[in-house]
Amino acid sequence: MNTQEVRDDLFDQLVRRGLRVEYARRASEEIADHHGDLIDELCHSSLSESDATAEATRRLGDTRTLIKKTVREYQRRYWCGRWPLVTFLFGPIVLLFGAWLATILVAGLCILLPMYLMGFDINPPHDGVISVGEYAMNYVYIAWNLFAVPTLVMYGLARLASRAALGPGWICLGATVLAMFVGLWVCDFPGDIRTVDRVTPADEFMVVIGLPMAESWQATWRWYTRDFVHICQFLLPLGIAGLMTLRMKQLSQRAAGLVAGEC
């Protein structure tokens, strides 16, 4: 291939791998310039132009290796690209706990503290009857902590992967870890959830984490499919990951189409 063909081919493939267009253009031009310099050097050593082009292409190396090296250098600009296993294996749980802690702080400072200062009873006694308000608070708690927050965490992880040009496999890893962890939590009033050391009032809201994997795969299956809400808790991060992966693919194809139009 001549220098222009090398540039165009590298540019197209780097964009398809998810690199930003500006970075892909700069990297492909640098490699193409090096290819041109090699041709000029070889031409001055009494080789014909065709032989010099073939020799320069051989010295430059396999295109697949060049692309892999360039993509890796781009990924290492981001901490999630340098340590993807740590980011997508442990990151989902760390980010989820961080978001939950932020929720507690915001709710305490912006809602509970003002109510307490105004004289409201923020911890009323339990009368054993689940009121409409208590049911509503239960659903709000579940909707935010086990649906909205995991969605935000998964979206953030997918955006990190997209920005660092990481493959969809890392997004799927993060989604699987997040789905399994979120699925361990049960938020409900006493019923199937029971305490050991005391009798729990029927209207006392409870948050319980289970470890069914320590028993058997049947216990794990029953835990994750205990009801419709629990199934949705488990499937939501996986669905978000699937949508984000599809979106990344569409954007990559669109960028590749624009590149083809430029070439």
Phi and psi in degrees as a GROMACS rama.xvg file:
@    title "Ramachandran Plot"
@    xaxis  label "Phi"
@    yaxis  label "Psi"
@TYPE xy
-80.9267  177.814  ASN-2
-62.2733  -41.0913  THR-3
-65.6704  -39.5161  GLN-4
-65.3921  -38.616  GLU-5
-61.8284  -46.0478  VAL-6
-61.1162  -48.7701  ARG-7
-64.6733  -40.3185  ASP-8
-66.9801  -44.9789  ASP-9
-64.3559  -43.6235  LEU-10
-58.4605  -46.9281  PHE-11
-63.0872  -45.691  ASP-12
-72.233  -33.8181  GLN-13
-67.0508  -39.3182  LEU-14
-65.2857  -40.0271  VAL-15
-63.9407  -27.2953  ARG-16
-80.9177  -1.23032  ARG-17
100.592  4.63289  GLY-18
-73.1313  150.254  LEU-19
-62.2914  145.968  ARG-20
-59.7994  -42.3549  VAL-21
-62.5305  -43.8671  GLU-22
-67.6591  -42.3794  TYR-23
-62.931  -40.1769  ALA-24
-65.1142  -44.8003  ARG-25
-64.3627  -43.5289  ARG-26
-66.2338  -42.6549  ALA-27
-67.2043  -35.2696  SER-28
-68.9906  -38.0746  GLU-29
-63.5658  -43.4872  GLU-30
-67.5142  -40.9526  ILE-31
-64.6653  -38.3106  ALA-32
-62.8043  -40.2827  ASP-33
-63.823  -39.4151  HIS-34
-62.0147  -43.0629  HIS-35
-65.6753  -38.7197  GLY-36
-63.0216  -39.1327  ASP-37
-63.8948  -40.6347  LEU-38
-62.7677  -45.499  ILE-39
-61.2471  -41.361  ASP-40
-64.9788  -41.3608  GLU-41
-72.5191  -33.2061  LEU-42
-65.1059  -34.5151  CYS-43
-74.3197  -10.12  HIS-44
-101.516  29.7468  SER-45
74.6221  15.0199  SER-46
-87.8503  149.783  LEU-47
-70.9559  164.737  SER-48
-63.5741  -40.5068  GLU-49
-66.8352  -42.1088  SER-50
-67.0176  -37.7643  ASP-51
-65.7203  -38.79  ALA-52
-64.6317  -43.8254  THR-53
-64.8474  -41.7464  ALA-54
-68.319  -38.9278  GLU-55
-63.9518  -40.7634  ALA-56
-64.0166  -38.6375  THR-57
-65.3932  -42.8357  ARG-58
-68.4666  -34.4069  ARG-59
-64.1751  -31.997  LEU-60
106.346  172.321  GLY-61
-64.9228  137.738  ASP-62
-60.2509  -39.8527  THR-63
-62.2354  -39.5376  ARG-64
-67.2498  -40.4903  THR-65
-62.1828  -43.0003  LEU-66
-65.4071  -44.4227  ILE-67
-60.6179  -42.4624  LYS-68
-66.9854  -41.384  LYS-69
-66.0849  -42.3303  THR-70
-63.4145  -41.2134  VAL-71
-65.193  -39.8266  ARG-72
-63.5505  -37.8398  GLU-73
-66.1122  -43.5916  TYR-74
-63.3088  -34.3794  GLN-75
-71.6868  -5.38597  ARG-76
-72.3714  -17.1253  ARG-77
-116.468  143.407  TYR-78
-65.2968  -32.0449  TRP-79
-70.8039  -23.8692  CYS-80
-79.9043  -28.2482  GLY-81
-75.874  -36.1509  ARG-82
-129.552  65.6115  TRP-83
-65.8372  -34.6705  PRO-84
-65.3539  -44.3525  LEU-85
-63.5682  -42.0062  VAL-86
-63.4934  -47.5309  THR-87
-97.262  -5.81391  PHE-88
-96.5964  -42.6958  LEU-89
-105.887  -24.1503  PHE-90
-57.0027  -42.5631  GLY-91
-57.6778  -42.2847  PRO-92
-70.7844  -42.1952  ILE-93
-61.7852  -46.0342  VAL-94
-65.0334  -37.2023  LEU-95
-65.3981  -45.3728  LEU-96
-64.1414  -38.106  PHE-97
-62.4324  -41.6242  GLY-98
-67.5744  -39.0487  ALA-99
-64.1195  -42.5701  TRP-100
-62.8836  -41.972  LEU-101
-62.2625  -38.0434  ALA-102
-62.6338  -43.2794  THR-103
-63.1704  -43.6278  ILE-104
-64.7504  -44.3276  LEU-105
-65.8003  -44.649  VAL-106
-63.953  -38.9682  ALA-107
-68.0327  -42.7122  GLY-108
-79.8427  -34.1962  LEU-109
-98.3913  -18.9322  CYS-110
-120.809  -59.5105  ILE-111
-69.3412  -43.2867  LEU-112
-62.554  -47.4848  LEU-113
-60.7632  -38.3187  PRO-114
-63.8348  -40.9941  MET-115
-64.0582  -42.3875  TYR-116
-67.0645  -27.1181  LEU-117
-85.7132  -0.239294  MET-118
96.0572  6.69992  GLY-119
-76.072  146.725  PHE-120
-84.9885  103.736  ASP-121
-85.3004  -4.15671  ILE-122
-136.686  69.6946  ASN-123
-68.6906  153.78  PRO-124
-67.665  153.143  PRO-125
-87.161  130.204  HIS-126
-104.895  2.90083  ASP-127
83.4768  1.17483  GLY-128
-117.909  126.548  VAL-129
-83.3717  112.735  ILE-130
-84.4518  170.931  SER-131
-62.8204  -39.7865  VAL-132
-63.3872  -38.4715  GLY-133
-68.1494  -39.6646  GLU-134
-61.1071  -42.7922  TYR-135
-62.4684  -43.4276  ALA-136
-64.1475  -36.2711  MET-137
-60.2427  -48.0627  ASN-138
-66.948  -38.1732  TYR-139
-63.3473  -43.759  VAL-140
-60.1179  -47.4775  TYR-141
-65.2496  -44.7024  ILE-142
-60.5763  -41.1477  ALA-143
-78.4717  -52.718  TRP-144
-77.5167  -30.9773  ASN-145
-110.698  -1.91125  LEU-146
-126.304  -57.7491  PHE-147
-67.0935  -48.0885  ALA-148
-64.1451  -47.3491  VAL-149
-59.4015  -34.0637  PRO-150
-63.0301  -44.9851  THR-151
-63.9508  -41.3424  LEU-152
-63.6267  -44.5207  VAL-153
-66.4098  -38.8341  MET-154
-63.0998  -43.206  TYR-155
-62.8857  -42.1686  GLY-156
-64.5533  -41.3937  LEU-157
-64.9801  -37.9732  ALA-158
-65.3636  -39.3605  ARG-159
-60.5139  -46.06  LEU-160
-62.7646  -40.7798  ALA-161
-65.5335  -43.5209  SER-162
-65.2824  -34.9913  ARG-163
-90.8983  7.30192  ALA-164
58.7341  36.2086  ALA-165
-85.2461  151.26  LEU-166
-73.0741  166.702  GLY-167
-64.8634  -18.5522  PRO-168
-61.3453  -37.1123  GLY-169
-69.147  -37.2212  TRP-170
-64.1845  -41.843  ILE-171
-64.2547  -37.3636  CYS-172
-62.7276  -48.8824  LEU-173
-60.7008  -40.1483  GLY-174
-66.0817  -39.1551  ALA-175
-65.3715  -45.4628  THR-176
-60.9133  -45.9373  VAL-177
-65.2399  -42.1975  LEU-178
-63.1367  -45.0109  ALA-179
-66.341  -37.1229  MET-180
-72.3353  -44.8385  PHE-181
-63.0699  -35.5417  VAL-182
-68.7021  -13.108  GLY-183
-76.0014  -18.6803  LEU-184
-92.5031  137.12  TRP-185
-124.823  126.767  VAL-186
-120.552  115.388  CYS-187
-167.616  176.546  ASP-188
-89.5751  159.76  PHE-189
-53.2138  141.422  PRO-190
177.414  -97.4894  GLY-191
-72.9027  -23.7329  ASP-192
-89.2661  126.343  ILE-193
-134.039  146.238  ARG-194
-95.0188  164.166  THR-195
-99.6756  -40.1748  VAL-196
-92.4803  -5.93534  ASP-197
-159.153  163.25  ARG-198
-85.1271  125.565  VAL-199
-95.2228  129.347  THR-200
-58.977  147.252  PRO-201
-62.6433  -27.651  ALA-202
-100.353  16.0891  ASP-203
-90.0683  116.498  GLU-204
-69.2063  136.804  PHE-205
-128.856  144.75  MET-206
-122.677  118.39  VAL-207
-128.65  138.731  VAL-208
-111.285  132.691  ILE-209
-108.819  159.111  GLY-210
-126.483  66.9824  LEU-211
-69.0209  -22.7863  PRO-212
-63.6782  -21.3227  MET-213
-75.4215  -12.3167  ALA-214
-99.8449  -74.1343  GLU-215
-161.802  167.992  SER-216
-69.0875  -27.7559  TRP-217
-65.9242  -41.932  GLN-218
-65.0935  -37.8494  ALA-219
-63.3404  -44.1143  THR-220
-62.304  -43.8553  TRP-221
-65.0183  -35.332  ARG-222
-67.1629  -47.1842  TRP-223
-75.1501  -15.8989  TYR-224
-117.263  30.1953  THR-225
-65.8773  -32.9425  ARG-226
-160.724  176.113  ASP-227
-63.0971  -41.7631  PHE-228
-61.7592  -41.9147  VAL-229
-66.9694  -38.4233  HIS-230
-61.8165  -41.9835  ILE-231
-65.2502  -37.9287  CYS-232
-55.5572  -43.4992  GLN-233
-72.836  -40.5937  PHE-234
-81.6904  -21.8147  LEU-235
-58.4081  -51.9923  LEU-236
-59.7776  -35.3577  PRO-237
-66.3363  -40.1899  LEU-238
-65.6507  -42.0067  GLY-239
-61.6121  -42.1098  ILE-240
-62.8588  -41.1685  ALA-241
-63.0467  -43.8459  GLY-242
-64.5637  -42.7537  LEU-243
-66.7382  -37.8965  MET-244
-64.2383  -43.0012  THR-245
-62.3189  -41.2508  LEU-246
-64.1522  -41.7834  ARG-247
-60.9361  -39.9079  MET-248
-65.4955  -41.9675  LYS-249
-63.7119  -42.7385  GLN-250
-64.9521  -38.4672  LEU-251
-64.8317  -42.2323  SER-252
-66.3179  -37.8074  GLN-253
-65.0695  -44.2507  ARG-254
-63.7906  -39.4746  ALA-255
-64.6716  -36.1257  ALA-256
-64.7615  -39.9789  GLY-257
-66.2888  -37.7664  LEU-258
-64.4721  -42.5054  VAL-259
-62.5465  -36.2773  ALA-260
-66.267  -36.6174  GLY-261
-67.7799  -38.034  GLU-262
